[in-house]
Amino acid sequence: FAHHFLVICIMALDLIAGSFGGVAQVIAGHPLDTVKVRLQTQSSTNPKYKGMFDCIRTTIKEEGVMGLYKGVQSPLVGVSALNAVVFFAYGQGQNFFRESPDQQLTLAQITYAGTFAGFAVSFVEGPVDLFKAKMQVQTGSEGQKAAADGKPVQHYRSVSHAGSSIFKTYGIRGVYQGIVPTLWRDVPSNARYFLAYEGTKRA
């Protein structure tokens, strides 16, 4: 019992530390992520922004500093869930191979456990990224942009409104738009992450 309690405490501390670190990372990195998404999604024939600094300057001028933080609620809320899913799935992956609590897994088994963690977290991170991106591409002081025919495109008031609207219109398939590329990104990256982490500890 004492061993299992210690393991739970360590996992809880890892989750809390990871969540605080994730929040700090989101706050620091979200403005540049917004700029990246806007540059990636703007028209190639008639671009609105000349480059990164022009995008930052234009966004602040039209929407204020908070324009750079559009959609930030999604990763802020999601970071704890992402950490919880990653570490829980990784732990379950380890338990699948572990025959006793004190057994040291091989690096190959660690990689398989990390692969499972990446697969599981993709189904949380996919919607988080989608809702964030839907908010980030809404430009202008009113949060709207003109479509090719001159009509306003769908305007989302918040991340939760974006999520509910997408689900209402497109169903669960709409919520998981882009899940295949997300899997291709998260599965190998988490496998390599846990392999590198455990391999470094043992070196």
HELIX and SHEET records of a PDB file:
HELIX    1   1 ALA A    2  THR A   41  1                                  40    
HELIX    2   2 MET A   52  GLU A   63  1                                  12    
HELIX    3   3 VAL A   65  TYR A   69  5                                   5    
HELIX    4   4 GLN A   73  PHE A   97  1                                  25    
HELIX    5   5 LEU A  107  GLN A  136  1                                  30    
HELIX    6   6 VAL A  159  VAL A  175  1                                  17    
HELIX    7   7 ILE A  179  ARG A  202  1                                  24    
END                                                                             
